[in-house]
Amino acid sequence: MGLAEDGGLLLPRTIPRIGCETLSSWQDLSYPELAFEVMSRFVDDIPSSNLKDIIHRSYATFATEEVAPIVHHGDLHILELFHGPTLAFKDIALQFLGNLFEYLLADSDSHLNILGATSGDTGSAAIYGVRGKERIKIFILHPHQRVSPIQEKQMTTVLDDNVFNIGIRGSFDDGQDIVKKIFSDIEFKSKYHLGAINSINWARVLAQIVYYVHSCLHVIGHEKDSTVDFAIPTGNFGDIFAGYIAKKMLPAGTIRQLILATNNNDILTRFVSKGDYSLNDVQETSSPSMDIQAASNFERYLYYLLDSDASRTRELMEEFTKNGKIDLSGDLDLIQRDFVATSVSDDEVSKTISSFFKEHGYILDPHTAIGVKAAKDLKTVGVPLVCLATAHPAKFYSTVENALNRPPQIPESLAGIEDKPSRCKIMDADKNAIQEFIAQNADETPLLPHQT
């Protein structure tokens, strides 16, 4: 369900701790086997055999048996998270979430209407995760003409009857705000049994924790080093928040530093550098999936920053909603124990794509280039560093072609996508109109027992 009924975000009551001996015992596990070991420590209401089946089916759709292979270029480890059906890191969580929803709905003989907003990759990954599934309808809002053409086509060319694409005249933040307001309408949410697919859904964060543990095990096995840093291109704070949870789970010092990398929409960089969490206008960049100001998962980190004080967290989030800013400069020492941060311009993105290809013959997508640029600027000598590669470069064809003066290779799954028929409802960024559209097309159903 994502949002709790009071409008806050859900978190587990406790974060399980993984000891050195347990971590070492996971060294030779396959990715699905590791995913079970990590996820099962948070899940107590699904039999182990069923959870294993859900996980294995979710990752059987990936193009490589490794699921998230790690390649080495220079002094960087590149974690490739783009081998799923839509060629983006969101597949790691959303293939799992689609199968999880299907299991829970069949178990309770119920239906679900999924509602989410996307800045590009979440939408297509969510749609591919639930397309054609019985008992599920999905409504995805994206900023009209503000995602890459391939990202748009990946969403709108899915013509299954249970899929509804809505292109809003506005930004991702407008769409996310509408989604949050609709979820806060408890009567509507209950009547139409709304479920969340954005990273406000805890299960998505849970699935993403796995690849941080996977990376640590790889570095420990490859370099015989027990300490790892990560560079994460970040817009909505979900991906890096998963790393933060992994850091809290694993033995002390396993994850040393999380490098937060933003584009010109730098609210999170300003937060880490100055304690300034304040809204600016959303800028359109060459990394559109990160063209975000208000980061959905920030509230979760704020809760831990405030020593798990839910009342204080609520007060500050209400202040942010009212004023568009909160001052956390008094907590800088604590914040900078968890993160370092930098922002990367479009010009630097282009130069990084070009220079990295010249040095290593490896093509970065613009979001990954932001993480690589931040890694090069902030890397600590002698400490292994993993950069998260969040999307296949072909998804951002024009940006990559302009940087390299040559086009990226188009994978088979994208061949001819621009010529496929598509379906999308273009609407104003109006909460009432979108809520009415959902009501006209959604299934009415009682709440799942799991959500009471």
C-alpha positions as CSV (number, residue, x, y, z in Angstrom):
1,M,0.0,0.0,0.0
2,G,3.0,2.4,0.3
3,L,1.4,5.2,2.2
4,A,0.0,4.5,5.7
5,E,-3.5,5.7,6.4
6,D,-2.1,8.8,8.2
7,G,-0.2,9.8,5.0
8,G,3.2,8.7,6.2
9,L,5.5,6.0,4.8
10,L,5.7,2.5,6.0
11,L,8.9,1.0,7.5
12,P,9.7,-2.3,9.1
13,R,9.6,-2.2,12.9
14,T,13.2,-3.4,13.1
15,I,16.1,-3.8,10.7
16,P,17.7,-7.3,10.9
17,R,21.5,-7.5,11.4
18,I,23.7,-9.8,9.4
19,G,26.8,-11.1,11.1
20,C,30.2,-11.7,9.5
21,E,29.7,-15.5,9.6
22,T,26.3,-15.3,7.9
23,L,27.5,-12.9,5.3
24,S,30.5,-15.2,4.5
25,S,28.1,-18.2,4.1
26,W,26.3,-16.3,1.3
27,Q,29.4,-16.0,-0.8
28,D,28.5,-18.7,-3.4
29,L,24.7,-18.2,-3.6
30,S,23.0,-17.3,-6.9
31,Y,21.2,-14.0,-7.1
32,P,17.8,-15.5,-6.4
33,E,19.1,-17.5,-3.5
34,L,20.7,-14.4,-2.0
35,A,17.5,-12.5,-2.6
36,F,15.6,-15.1,-0.5
37,E,18.1,-14.9,2.3
38,V,17.8,-11.1,2.5
39,M,14.1,-10.8,1.9
40,S,13.0,-13.6,4.2
41,R,14.5,-11.7,7.1
42,F,11.8,-9.1,6.6
43,V,8.9,-11.4,5.6
44,D,7.0,-13.5,8.1
45,D,3.6,-14.0,6.4
46,I,4.6,-15.9,3.2
47,P,5.7,-19.6,3.4
48,S,9.4,-20.0,2.5
49,S,8.6,-22.3,-0.5
50,N,6.2,-19.7,-1.9
51,L,8.6,-16.8,-1.4
52,K,11.4,-18.7,-3.1
53,D,9.0,-19.5,-6.1
54,I,8.1,-15.8,-6.4
55,I,11.7,-14.7,-6.4
56,H,12.9,-17.3,-8.9
57,R,10.0,-16.5,-11.3
58,S,10.8,-12.8,-11.0
59,Y,14.5,-13.1,-12.0
60,A,13.9,-15.8,-14.7
61,T,12.8,-13.0,-17.0
62,F,16.3,-11.4,-17.0
63,A,18.6,-11.6,-20.0
64,T,21.5,-13.0,-17.9
65,E,21.6,-15.7,-15.2
66,E,23.6,-13.4,-13.0
67,V,20.7,-10.9,-12.9
68,A,23.0,-8.1,-11.8
69,P,26.5,-8.7,-13.2
70,I,29.5,-6.6,-12.2
71,V,32.1,-5.5,-14.7
72,H,35.4,-3.9,-14.0
73,H,36.7,-0.8,-15.8
74,G,39.8,1.0,-14.4
75,D,39.4,1.3,-10.7
76,L,35.6,1.1,-10.8
77,H,33.2,-1.8,-10.4
78,I,30.1,-1.2,-12.6
79,L,27.0,-3.0,-11.3
80,E,24.8,-3.6,-14.3
81,L,21.2,-3.3,-13.2
82,F,19.6,-3.1,-16.7
83,H,19.3,-6.7,-17.8
84,G,15.5,-7.0,-17.0
85,P,12.6,-6.7,-19.5
86,T,12.6,-2.9,-19.7
87,L,16.4,-2.4,-19.5
88,A,16.4,-0.4,-16.2
89,F,17.2,-1.0,-12.6
90,K,13.5,-0.7,-11.7
91,D,13.0,-4.2,-13.1
92,I,14.9,-5.7,-10.2
93,A,12.1,-4.7,-7.8
94,L,9.1,-4.5,-10.0
95,Q,9.3,-8.0,-11.6
96,F,9.3,-9.2,-7.9
97,L,6.5,-6.8,-6.9
98,G,4.2,-7.9,-9.8
99,N,4.5,-11.5,-8.8
100,L,4.2,-10.7,-5.1
101,F,0.9,-8.9,-5.8
102,E,-0.4,-11.7,-7.9
103,Y,0.3,-14.2,-5.1
104,L,-1.3,-12.1,-2.4
105,L,-4.4,-11.4,-4.6
106,A,-4.9,-15.0,-5.5
107,D,-4.5,-16.0,-1.8
108,S,-7.2,-13.6,-0.7
109,D,-9.5,-13.8,-3.8
110,S,-9.2,-10.1,-4.3
111,H,-8.3,-7.4,-6.9
112,L,-5.9,-4.5,-6.9
113,N,-5.7,-1.1,-8.7
114,I,-2.1,0.0,-8.9
115,L,-1.5,3.8,-9.0
116,G,1.9,5.3,-9.6
117,A,3.8,8.3,-11.1
118,T,7.0,7.9,-13.0
119,S,9.9,10.1,-14.2
120,G,10.6,7.5,-16.9
121,D,11.8,4.0,-15.9
122,T,9.4,3.1,-13.0
123,G,6.4,3.3,-15.3
124,S,7.5,0.8,-17.9
125,A,9.0,-1.5,-15.3
126,A,5.8,-1.5,-13.3
127,I,3.7,-2.1,-16.4
128,Y,5.9,-5.0,-17.6
129,G,5.7,-6.4,-14.1
130,V,1.9,-6.7,-14.1
131,R,0.8,-6.6,-17.7
132,G,-1.9,-9.2,-18.5
133,K,-2.1,-10.3,-14.8
134,E,-5.6,-11.2,-13.6
135,R,-7.0,-9.2,-10.7
136,I,-4.7,-6.2,-11.3
137,K,-5.2,-2.9,-13.2
138,I,-2.4,-0.4,-13.4
139,F,-2.6,3.4,-13.8
140,I,0.7,5.2,-14.5
141,L,1.1,9.0,-14.6
142,H,4.1,10.3,-16.6
143,P,5.1,13.9,-17.5
144,H,3.9,14.3,-21.1
145,Q,6.9,14.8,-23.4
146,R,9.3,15.0,-20.5
147,V,10.6,11.4,-20.7
148,S,12.8,10.0,-23.4
149,P,11.0,8.9,-26.5
150,I,12.0,5.2,-25.9
151,Q,10.8,5.5,-22.2
152,E,7.5,6.8,-23.4
153,K,7.1,4.1,-26.1
154,Q,8.0,1.3,-23.6
155,M,5.0,2.4,-21.5
156,T,2.4,3.3,-24.2
157,T,3.0,0.4,-26.5
158,V,1.8,-2.0,-23.9
159,L,-1.9,-2.5,-25.0
160,D,-3.1,-5.0,-22.5
161,D,-6.6,-4.3,-21.2
162,N,-5.3,-3.9,-17.6
163,V,-2.9,-1.1,-18.4
164,F,-3.8,2.6,-18.4
165,N,-1.1,5.3,-19.3
166,I,-1.8,8.9,-18.4
167,G,0.4,11.6,-19.8
168,I,0.0,14.7,-17.6
169,R,0.7,18.2,-18.6
170,G,3.3,19.0,-16.0
171,S,6.4,17.6,-14.2
172,F,7.0,14.3,-12.4
173,D,6.6,16.2,-9.1
174,D,3.1,17.2,-10.2
175,G,2.3,13.6,-10.9
176,Q,3.7,12.3,-7.6
177,D,1.9,15.0,-5.7
178,I,-1.4,13.9,-7.3
179,V,-0.7,10.2,-6.4
180,K,0.0,11.1,-2.8
181,K,-3.2,13.1,-2.5
182,I,-5.3,10.3,-4.0
183,F,-3.7,7.8,-1.6
184,S,-4.5,10.2,1.2
185,D,-8.2,10.0,0.3
186,I,-8.9,6.9,2.6
187,E,-12.4,6.4,1.4
188,F,-11.4,6.4,-2.3
189,K,-8.3,4.2,-1.6
190,S,-10.4,1.6,0.2
191,K,-13.2,1.6,-2.3
192,Y,-10.9,1.0,-5.3
193,H,-8.3,-0.9,-3.4
194,L,-5.3,1.2,-4.5
195,G,-1.8,-0.2,-4.3
196,A,1.5,1.6,-4.7
197,I,4.2,0.6,-7.2
198,N,6.4,3.6,-6.7
199,S,9.3,3.4,-4.3
200,I,6.9,4.6,-1.6
201,N,6.1,0.8,-1.5
202,W,8.5,-0.7,1.0
203,A,8.7,-4.0,-0.9
204,R,10.4,-2.2,-3.7
205,V,13.1,-0.9,-1.4
206,L,13.4,-4.4,0.1
207,A,14.2,-5.9,-3.4
208,Q,16.8,-3.2,-4.0
209,I,18.7,-4.0,-0.8
210,V,19.7,-7.3,-2.3
211,Y,22.0,-5.9,-5.0
212,Y,24.0,-3.9,-2.4
213,V,24.6,-7.2,-0.5
214,H,25.4,-8.9,-3.8
215,S,27.9,-6.2,-4.7
216,C,29.6,-6.4,-1.3
217,L,30.0,-10.2,-1.6
218,H,31.5,-9.7,-5.1
219,V,34.1,-7.2,-3.9
220,I,34.9,-9.4,-0.9
221,G,35.4,-12.4,-3.2
222,H,37.2,-10.4,-6.0
223,E,39.5,-8.1,-4.0
224,K,39.6,-9.8,-0.6
225,D,38.5,-6.4,0.8
226,S,35.8,-6.2,3.4
227,T,35.0,-2.5,2.8
228,V,33.0,-1.1,-0.1
229,D,31.9,2.4,-1.3
230,F,29.0,3.0,-3.6
231,A,28.2,5.8,-6.1
232,I,24.5,6.1,-6.8
233,P,22.8,8.4,-9.3
234,T,19.8,9.6,-7.3
235,G,16.6,11.4,-8.0
236,N,13.9,10.0,-5.7
237,F,16.1,8.7,-2.9
238,G,14.8,5.2,-3.1
239,D,17.8,3.5,-4.6
240,I,20.3,5.1,-2.2
241,F,17.9,4.6,0.7
242,A,18.1,0.8,-0.1
243,G,21.9,1.2,0.2
244,Y,21.5,3.0,3.6
245,I,19.4,0.1,4.9
246,A,21.9,-2.4,3.6
247,K,24.6,-0.5,5.4
248,K,22.6,-0.8,8.7
249,M,22.1,-4.5,8.1
250,L,25.6,-5.6,7.2
251,P,28.6,-5.9,9.6
252,A,30.0,-2.5,10.6
253,G,32.3,-1.0,8.0
254,T,31.2,-3.3,5.1
255,I,29.5,-0.4,3.3
256,R,31.7,2.6,4.2
257,Q,30.4,5.5,2.2
258,L,27.4,6.2,0.0
259,I,28.1,8.8,-2.7
260,L,24.9,10.6,-3.7
261,A,25.0,11.9,-7.2
262,T,22.3,14.3,-8.6
263,N,21.9,16.2,-11.8
264,N,21.0,19.9,-11.9
265,N,17.9,19.1,-9.8
266,D,20.1,19.1,-6.7
267,I,17.8,19.2,-3.7
268,L,19.5,16.1,-2.3
269,T,23.0,17.4,-2.9
270,R,22.1,20.6,-1.1
271,F,20.6,18.6,1.8
272,V,23.8,16.5,2.2
273,S,26.2,19.4,1.7
274,K,24.3,22.1,3.7
275,G,21.3,20.6,5.4
276,D,19.2,22.6,3.0
277,Y,16.2,20.6,1.9
278,S,14.2,23.1,-0.2
279,L,12.3,23.1,-3.5
280,N,13.4,24.7,-6.7
281,D,11.7,24.6,-10.1
282,V,12.3,21.3,-11.9
283,Q,14.9,21.6,-14.6
284,E,14.7,19.4,-17.7
285,T,18.1,17.6,-18.2
286,S,19.6,14.8,-20.2
287,S,19.0,12.4,-17.3
288,P,15.1,12.8,-17.2
289,S,14.5,10.0,-14.7
290,M,16.3,12.2,-12.1
291,D,14.4,15.4,-12.9
292,I,12.8,15.5,-9.5
293,Q,12.7,17.9,-6.6
294,A,10.7,16.4,-3.7
295,A,12.2,13.0,-3.2
296,S,9.6,10.4,-2.1
297,N,11.9,8.3,0.1
298,F,13.5,11.2,1.9
299,E,10.9,11.0,4.6
300,R,12.1,7.4,5.5
301,Y,15.7,8.6,6.0
302,L,14.5,11.6,7.9
303,Y,12.9,9.2,10.4
304,Y,16.2,7.5,11.1
305,L,18.1,10.8,11.1
306,L,15.7,12.0,13.9
307,D,16.4,8.9,16.0
308,S,13.2,7.2,15.0
309,D,11.0,10.0,16.3
310,A,7.8,9.6,14.3
311,S,6.2,12.8,15.7
312,R,9.1,15.0,14.9
313,T,9.3,13.4,11.4
314,R,5.6,14.2,10.8
315,E,6.1,17.8,12.0
316,L,9.0,18.4,9.6
317,M,7.2,16.9,6.7
318,E,4.2,19.0,7.4
319,E,6.5,22.1,7.5
320,F,8.0,21.0,4.1
321,T,4.6,20.6,2.6
322,K,3.6,24.1,3.9
323,N,6.8,26.0,3.2
324,G,8.6,24.0,0.6
325,K,11.7,23.8,2.8
326,I,13.2,22.5,6.0
327,D,16.5,23.4,7.6
328,L,18.5,20.4,8.8
329,S,21.9,22.2,9.0
330,G,22.1,21.3,12.7
331,D,22.2,17.6,11.8
332,L,25.0,17.9,9.2
333,D,27.5,15.9,11.2
334,L,25.1,12.9,11.3
335,I,24.0,13.4,7.6
336,Q,27.6,13.4,6.4
337,R,28.4,10.2,8.3
338,D,25.9,8.5,6.0
339,F,26.5,10.3,2.7
340,V,28.7,12.5,0.6
341,A,27.2,14.3,-2.4
342,T,27.7,16.2,-5.6
343,S,25.7,17.4,-8.6
344,V,26.7,16.9,-12.2
345,S,25.8,19.1,-15.1
346,D,24.6,18.0,-18.6
347,D,27.9,19.1,-20.0
348,E,29.8,16.9,-17.5
349,V,27.4,14.0,-18.3
350,S,28.3,14.3,-22.0
351,K,32.0,14.5,-21.3
352,T,31.9,11.6,-19.0
353,I,30.1,9.4,-21.5
354,S,32.7,10.3,-24.1
355,S,35.8,10.0,-21.9
356,F,34.8,6.7,-20.4
357,F,34.1,5.2,-23.8
358,K,37.5,6.4,-25.0
359,E,39.3,4.9,-22.0
360,H,37.4,1.6,-21.6
361,G,35.2,1.1,-24.7
362,Y,32.2,0.9,-22.4
363,I,29.0,3.0,-23.0
364,L,27.3,4.7,-20.1
365,D,23.7,5.9,-20.1
366,P,23.4,9.6,-18.8
367,H,22.2,8.6,-15.4
368,T,25.1,6.1,-14.9
369,A,27.5,8.8,-16.2
370,I,26.4,11.0,-13.3
371,G,27.3,8.3,-10.8
372,V,30.6,7.6,-12.5
373,K,31.5,11.3,-12.6
374,A,30.7,11.6,-8.9
375,A,32.8,8.4,-8.2
376,K,35.8,9.8,-10.0
377,D,35.5,13.1,-8.1
378,L,34.9,11.6,-4.6
379,K,36.6,8.2,-4.7
380,T,38.9,7.4,-1.8
381,V,42.2,5.8,-2.9
382,G,42.5,2.2,-1.9
383,V,38.8,1.6,-1.2
384,P,36.8,-0.5,-3.8
385,L,34.0,1.5,-5.3
386,V,30.8,0.2,-7.0
387,C,28.9,2.4,-9.4
388,L,25.3,1.6,-10.1
389,A,24.5,1.4,-13.8
390,T,20.8,2.1,-13.8
391,A,19.8,1.9,-17.4
392,H,20.8,0.6,-20.8
393,P,22.4,3.4,-22.9
394,A,20.0,2.7,-25.8
395,K,17.1,4.1,-23.7
396,F,18.7,7.5,-24.0
397,Y,19.7,7.2,-27.7
398,S,20.1,10.9,-28.6
399,T,22.1,11.9,-25.5
400,V,24.5,9.0,-26.0
401,E,24.8,9.6,-29.8
402,N,25.5,13.3,-29.3
403,A,28.3,12.5,-26.7
404,L,30.0,9.8,-28.8
405,N,29.2,10.9,-32.4
406,R,27.9,7.3,-32.9
407,P,24.7,5.6,-31.8
408,P,24.5,3.0,-29.1
409,Q,23.6,-0.5,-30.2
410,I,19.9,-1.1,-30.0
411,P,19.0,-4.3,-28.1
412,E,16.6,-6.7,-29.6
413,S,13.8,-5.8,-27.1
414,L,13.8,-2.2,-28.4
415,A,14.1,-2.9,-32.1
416,G,11.2,-1.2,-34.0
417,I,9.5,0.1,-30.8
418,E,9.1,3.6,-32.3
419,D,6.8,2.1,-35.0
420,K,4.5,0.1,-32.6
421,P,1.0,1.3,-31.9
422,S,0.5,3.1,-28.6
423,R,-2.2,4.2,-26.3
424,C,-2.1,7.0,-23.8
425,K,-4.6,9.4,-22.2
426,I,-3.3,13.0,-22.1
427,M,-4.7,15.0,-19.2
428,D,-4.1,18.2,-17.2
429,A,-2.2,17.7,-13.9
430,D,-5.6,17.9,-12.1
431,K,-6.1,15.5,-9.1
432,N,-9.9,15.4,-9.4
433,A,-10.0,14.7,-13.1
434,I,-7.4,11.9,-12.8
435,Q,-9.3,10.5,-9.8
436,E,-12.5,10.4,-11.9
437,F,-10.7,8.7,-14.7
438,I,-9.4,6.0,-12.3
439,A,-12.9,5.6,-10.9
440,Q,-14.3,5.0,-14.4
441,N,-11.8,2.3,-15.2
442,A,-10.9,0.7,-11.9
443,D,-12.3,-2.4,-10.2
444,E,-14.1,-1.9,-6.9
445,T,-13.0,-4.4,-4.3
446,P,-12.6,-4.7,-0.5
447,L,-9.2,-4.4,1.1
448,L,-6.9,-7.3,1.2
449,P,-6.7,-9.0,4.7
450,H,-2.9,-8.4,4.4
451,Q,-3.5,-4.6,4.4
452,T,-5.8,-4.3,7.4
